Amino acid sequence: MRVLIVKTSSMGDVLHTLPALTDAQQAIPGIQFDWVVEEGFAQIPSWHSAVDRVIPVAIRRWRKAWFSAPIQSGTHSLSSGGMRIPIRRL
């Protein structure tokens, strides 16, 4: 099973998500994660063995150019990655 995590906020939020990956890895053998994260924190998700792909984004820089070609091509590559079930933490 592949899961896409979109956690682009603060470094603390990114760090505090790592234990949840360990729990998921123990509960669901073979689970793999792709993680969309702010480019400044892109190294952190790769510390976990269950993270297969880190997708750095620059939301802070992109806010003014949300519909530009580079951003649209990035969202297309995410949609073609085989993700099927969105999970949202409230």
Backbone torsions as a table, in degrees:
resi	resn	phi	psi	omega
1	MET	NA	138.5	177.0
2	ARG	-112.7	138.7	-180.0
3	VAL	-129.1	135.0	175.7
4	LEU	-101.4	121.9	175.7
5	ILE	-100.9	128.8	174.8
6	VAL	-115.5	96.5	-178.3
7	LYS	-135.5	92.1	-173.2
8	THR	-105.8	2.4	-170.3
9	SER	-77.7	-133.8	-172.0
10	SER	-75.0	160.8	179.5
11	MET	-59.8	-39.9	179.4
12	GLY	-61.4	-41.1	177.6
13	ASP	-63.0	-40.2	179.2
14	VAL	-65.0	-46.4	179.9
15	LEU	-62.3	-42.2	-177.0
16	HIS	-72.8	-9.9	176.3
17	THR	-82.8	-23.3	-176.4
18	LEU	-56.3	-43.5	178.6
19	PRO	-61.4	-30.3	177.5
20	ALA	-65.2	-32.1	177.3
21	LEU	-67.1	-39.7	177.5
22	THR	-61.9	-44.4	178.2
23	ASP	-60.5	-45.1	179.9
24	ALA	-64.7	-38.9	179.9
25	GLN	-63.5	-37.4	178.4
26	GLN	-72.7	-35.4	-177.4
27	ALA	-80.4	-30.6	-175.7
28	ILE	-129.5	89.6	-179.7
29	PRO	-57.0	137.6	178.3
30	GLY	86.7	-0.9	179.5
31	ILE	-64.5	141.9	176.7
32	GLN	-131.2	146.6	-178.2
33	PHE	-119.2	140.5	163.4
34	ASP	-109.6	144.3	-172.0
35	TRP	-133.8	120.4	173.0
36	VAL	-90.4	122.5	-173.8
37	VAL	-144.6	150.0	176.5
38	GLU	-56.3	138.2	-172.3
39	GLU	-56.2	-30.3	179.6
40	GLY	-68.7	-19.6	-179.2
41	PHE	-112.5	14.5	-170.8
42	ALA	-63.2	-23.9	-179.1
43	GLN	-74.9	-30.2	-172.6
44	ILE	-59.6	-50.0	-179.1
45	PRO	-59.8	-29.5	-178.5
46	SER	-68.9	-9.6	176.6
47	TRP	-69.5	-19.7	-176.3
48	HIS	-97.9	135.4	-176.2
49	SER	-67.0	-22.3	-178.8
50	ALA	-82.8	-9.7	-179.9
51	VAL	-85.3	116.6	-177.7
52	ASP	-88.7	-41.7	-175.4
53	ARG	-139.8	133.1	174.9
54	VAL	-107.4	128.9	-178.6
55	ILE	-115.0	98.6	-179.5
56	PRO	-74.3	139.0	176.6
57	VAL	-129.1	161.3	180.0
58	ALA	-124.4	62.7	-176.0
59	ILE	-53.9	-42.2	-177.5
60	ARG	-61.9	-37.2	178.3
61	ARG	-80.6	-30.0	-173.7
62	TRP	-82.3	-13.4	-173.7
63	ARG	-52.1	-35.9	-176.9
64	LYS	-85.3	-10.8	-176.9
65	ALA	-130.8	42.8	-171.1
66	TRP	-58.0	-31.7	-176.4
67	PHE	-102.2	20.0	178.6
68	SER	-73.6	162.2	-177.1
69	ALA	-59.3	-45.2	-179.0
70	PRO	-61.7	-36.9	-179.6
71	ILE	-71.6	-42.2	179.3
72	GLN	-64.1	-37.0	178.1
73	SER	-68.4	-32.8	176.7
74	GLY	-66.8	-40.5	178.6
75	THR	-69.6	-31.9	176.4
76	HIS	-65.5	-40.9	-179.6
77	SER	-66.1	-32.1	175.4
78	LEU	-67.4	-43.1	-177.0
79	SER	-69.8	-20.9	178.7
80	SER	-92.8	7.2	-176.8
81	GLY	-85.8	3.1	175.0
82	GLY	86.3	13.2	178.5
83	MET	-76.1	135.2	-175.3
84	ARG	-121.3	-34.8	-172.3
85	ILE	-118.4	110.6	176.6
86	PRO	-77.5	138.9	175.6
87	ILE	-122.0	127.3	-177.5
88	ARG	-121.6	128.4	175.9
89	ARG	-91.4	125.7	-179.3
90	LEU	-90.6	NA	NA
